[in-house]
Amino acid sequence: MTDRPQKKDTDLWLWLDDMRLPPWGYDLWAKTADEAISLLEFHGGKVTHCSLDHDLADEHYAAHHDNSGGYMDPVIPIDRSEYKEKTGYEVLEWMHEHDAWVSDVSVHTMNPKGRLDMLRKLEHRAPAHVSFRSCNPMAPAPTTREDDWKKTDRPGPDNND
């Protein structure tokens, strides 16, 4: 997993989330998996980064609040066969089936099972040139590493300690 790349003027970034507004820098916003797939088909290789939520409908939110399993129990993959609406996982399935991978993928879901399923899919199916990561959708907008160093008392570029 790596940091999100720097954006070029010709790049398009896609945000998939039914509730949260896209952060600054994203050009495309899809609220459903089908919308995201349509945008990927239409824009093709111009989409260089996407950030995907898992839960995109009310039925998805209810499904992962089942408190089953304990701290050390293995996480059981989600059975998506009962869903009427597609999740962000199906966008990854589409990328895999059509060999239409976005070169950089973030998973920003709050659903722990959905996140794990999506990261496993990326780890096992994405080509080597695809970078990916999990990120917290509630965190403040990312800063550059140099800015992070300036805000701390750690030794860094502008801190001569």
N, C-alpha and C positions, 0 to 999 in steps of 0.2 A: 504494500500500500504506500502511496506517495501523496505529497501535497498537491493541491489543485494547481494546474498550470496557469501561467500568465495568459491573459486574453489578448488576441490580436484583433485588429479592426475587421478582418474578414471572417472571424469566427462567430458562430452562433452558439449560445448556451441555452439549454432547455431545462425548465423547472417543471417537475410533475408533482402536483400536490392539490388536493381538492379543497383545502382550507387555508393554508398559509400562503401569504403573498410571496412572490419571488424576491429574493434579496437583490440589491443593486448589482447590475452587471448582466443579469439574465435577459435575453431577448425574446424568448418564447415561453409561454406558460400554458401547460395542459392541465386539466382537472380530472381527466380520465385516461386510462391506459390506451383506449382507442384514439383519443386526441393526440397523445404523445406519439403513437405509432404513425398516425397520419402526418404529423409534422416531420418525423424522421424520414418517412418516405418522400415527402415533398422537397425537403431541404437537403436530403442525401448527406454527402460528406461535409457539408458546411457546418453541421452540428459537431463541434469538437469536444463539448463537455455537456453532461446531463447530470441532474441531481434528482433522484427518484425517491418518492414516498412509497410505502407499501400499501397502507390502508387508504382507499379512495372512495369508500361508500360506508354507510352506517353499518351494514352487515359485517364489514371487516373489523370495525372497532369492537363490536360485541364479541366477536370470536376469540380475540386474544386476551380477554379479561377473565379467563377461566382459572384461576389460581391453582391449577393442578401442578404437581411436581414440587420438589423441594430444591434447596440450594445446590445440592450435588447431583441431582437427577439430570439425565441427559435431556436436552431440548428436543422435543418431538416436532418434526416438520409439520407445517400447516396443511390440512387437507382442503385444497381449494376447489375440489370438485362440487361442493355444495354452494359455492358462491354464484350469484347471478351476475355480479359485476366483476370485472377484471381488476387485479391488483398491479402494483408496480412490478411484481415478479414476472407477470406476463409480458411486460415490455422487454425484460431480459430474455425471456423465452423467444420472443419474436426476433431479437437481435441475433440470438444463436441460430434459430431456424433459417434465417435469411442471410446469415453471415454479414450482417449490417451493423457491426459494432461501432459505437461511439468510442473515440480513443481515450476518453477520461470519464469515469463514472463515480458519482458520490451517491451513497445510500443515506438518506436523512430521516428515516422512519423512527418513530418512538416505539414501535412494536418490536420487542426483542426477538420473537420467533421469526417474524417477517424479515428483520434485519439479518439474522443468521442465515436464513434460507437464501436471501439475495446475495450475501457475501460468499456463501458456498457455491452458488451458481457461477458467480464471477471467477472465483478461484479455480473451479474445475472446468469451466467451459469457455471463458474469455481467452482470446489469443494473447500471446505474450506481449504484444504492443499496447494492450489496453491496461491503463492504470486505474486503480479503484481504491475506495476508502469508505469508511463509515464516518459520519459526522453528526454532530448534535444540531438539530434544526432550531433549537432555542438559544444557542450560543450567539454572542454578538458577531457582527460581520468580521471576517478575517482581516488581519492586518499583515503587513510584511514582517518578516522576522526581525529586520532592523528596528522597526517600530516597537516590536515586543521587547527587544533588548533595552531600548531607551526608557521604557516604563518600569524597569526593575532595577534593583541594586546589584544585579549580577554583572560580572565583567563582560564587556561587549564593545562594539565598534565606537560608541561615544562615551564609554565609561572607562576611564583609565585606571581603575583600581587594580 
